[in-house]
C-alpha cells in the first residue's frame, strides 16, 4: 500500500493546516499540518513536550486551536467540541482507559453510543445485545455485565475499542495503546487495527515504541518542539533517522560552562528499588560539585526515583549511602534532616504556598535549623528572605509579598530558596525550568551551575534535551523504571534519545 | 445605631454580664478558627461542650475536689478532640461527616445519662467562690487571656506557621517536611481542650448544670470565625478578626431585641451571615483563579 502523499482525487479523512496552540506564554503547536487518509495507519511520534498530546486533544475537540484550519471529510470544521468530534466519527482511545469503573461494560458502551436524553427510557436488553455484538466483533471474551473495575487494563482497552467500533468511527486516535499489553494481547490488537484499516478507517497511532511503528504504520509524522518535521512512509525511513528528527538541532551554547571541581562522594545508590513507585535496581553515584541529569520518557520513573530518595514513597530494596554512611529514608523529614532537598515538578501545587508571604515560604522547610525552640524570630526570617531574594534575583516588591504575586520563574526561585535555606548537601531538581520563560530559565541554569560550583551535588530531572545536555556533567537515562544508560557530558542528543527509546546505539552521531 | 436605639445597652453592669456569659463562645471561636484555618470543620463542639460540663458537674456534685472537676472537663474535651482528630487525620475522612456523627453520639449520650435532669452544684462553687462582679471579670480575663495565647501560638510559634501551611497547601507542606496529619490531629485536640475550658467557664456562671447546654454553639462559633475574616477555604485568617466577629455577633442578638425583632430571627440571621461570608470567600477565590 502506497500512501506516501495525498492521493489525488481522494479526500483525506482529516486534514489539519497550520494549526497553532499556546498555553499562556508557552506555545505547544507552532503551525502543524497533518493529514489522515482513509485506510491508513498514521504514526505520530516525538519527544516529551513535542506537542503530540495537544495535537490529539485538538482533533478530539478537547482543545480548540488558536489558528489554522481543521477539515474533516473535506469539510471545514470551526467549533470542534468533544461531542461534535464524536458525531463526526472521531473516537479516542487513551493510554489510561476513561471508563466509569462502577458501571458495567454494557452501560459504559451505551453511554458512549446512545444519544443523551435525560428522560428517555432505557432499553436494557438492546443495550446488552449491542454490547455482546461489539465485543464479539473484536473477539473479546468479556461479559457485558461485568463492572469495569473488575476488568484488567488490556480488557478495558478492548472495551474502549468496542466503543470506537460501535460509534462507527472513521477516525480513531490511539495514544500508546500497547503500553500495558502483553505481547500476545498486542498481536491481537494489531490484527484488529489492521482489520479496521482494511475497512477504510483512518488511525492515528501514537507510540514511543519505534519497532511497533515499523510493524504496523503506513506513514509516520515526527513532531519536535511543536513543529512537524514532515511525514514519511515508514518504508522510506529507519529508526535512526526518526530519532535524528526527534532530537533535531544540537545544543546551543546558551548554557553556563561546566567548571565544577568534583568533591567527595555525596550519594551512592546500590540496586535501589521501590515497588509502589515502579522504580527498580538503580545504581548511581553522585559527587559534590557534580550535576547529574536524569532523563527519560514520560513514565520512565524519573520523578518516582526522586520521590523514593526524598522518602515520599520509601525504597523497599537496595541501599542508599549519603556522605559515606548507609541511611534509611522513610519520610521527607528524614530526607531533610540528612541534607536532601527536593524541588518538586509541580511548583503551583507542591512548591510555593501561594497565600503565604515569601519570607514564610522561604523558611518553611528550615524551622528546625532556624528556630530550634519553635519560637519564630521574625527579624531573622526577614533578613534571610531578603538575602535569598537578592541572591537569586527574585523580582518582587519585597519579602512580605504573597507567593501568588510572582511569575512562574520567580516562584521557582523562591521554591529553590526554601531548599537552599535548609543548607542541603544534595539538591534534587524536578523539571526546574518547565513552563518558565527563556530569560528566567537562563538565570536558573546559572544559579544551578553556581550551586554545584559551591559544592552541592545536584540531581536534575529534565525532559528538555538541550537542558540535560547543556547542564549535566553526566546523564543518567531511565527507561521502564530502571537505568538504561549513564552517558558522559560529551554525548549527543541522539545517544540520549536512543537510550530513552531502548534502541541499541549504532554508532550514529557519536 | 445600637447606642441610639438602646442607650442602656452600654451600661457597665449588663454589659459585663453579657460579656461574661459570652466568654465561653470566644474560647470556642479561637479553637474553631484553628480548625477552619487547616481547612477542616468541627460541628461536634456544642455536644462536646455539654458532655464536658455534665461530667465536671457530676464530679463536683459528688464532692470531688473542685480543681479535679476542672481537670476532668478539660480531659474529656481532649479525649473528644482526639477521637475526632484521629478519625479525620488518620482515616482521611471528611471532618463534616465525622463530627456530625460525634455530635449526635455525644448529645444523645448525655441525654441517655441525664434524661434532662439538671445537676445541682455544691454551694459556693459559683463564680469560683468570688463575688459576682469579680467572678465575671475573672471569666472575661481568662477568655481574653486564652485568645492572646492562641494569637501568640499562631504568630510566633513554628506550630502556628505549620497550621497556615497545611491549610493553604497540604501537599506543599508535606514536601517541606511538615507532617499534615500530625498538625491536623493536634489542632483537633486543641479544639477539644478549648471546648473543655469553655464548658468550665459556663459551669461557674450558675448553681446548676444544664445537660442540654451547648445546643447551636457550633453555629455561633463558626459564625464568629467566618465573620472575623477566616477563609473557609483554609490558610488565611487572624484571631483579632475573630475577636471582632465575636463582638459583632454578641451585639446582634440584644440589638435585635431592642429593635423589637422577634428572637426567632436570630438564628436565621446567623445562618445568613455564615452563608454571606462563605459566598464572599468563594467569589474571592474564584476571582483569584
Interface residues (C-beta under 8 A of the other chain):
Chain A: X310 X312 X331 X332 X333 X335 X336 X342 X344 X349 X350 X351 X352 X353 X354 X355 X356 X360 X364 X365 X367 X371 X374 X375 X376 X404 X418
Chain B: X155 X156 X157 X158 X159 X160 X161 X162 X164 X165 X168 X169 X171 X172 X173 X174 X175 X176 X177 X178 X179 X235 X236 X288
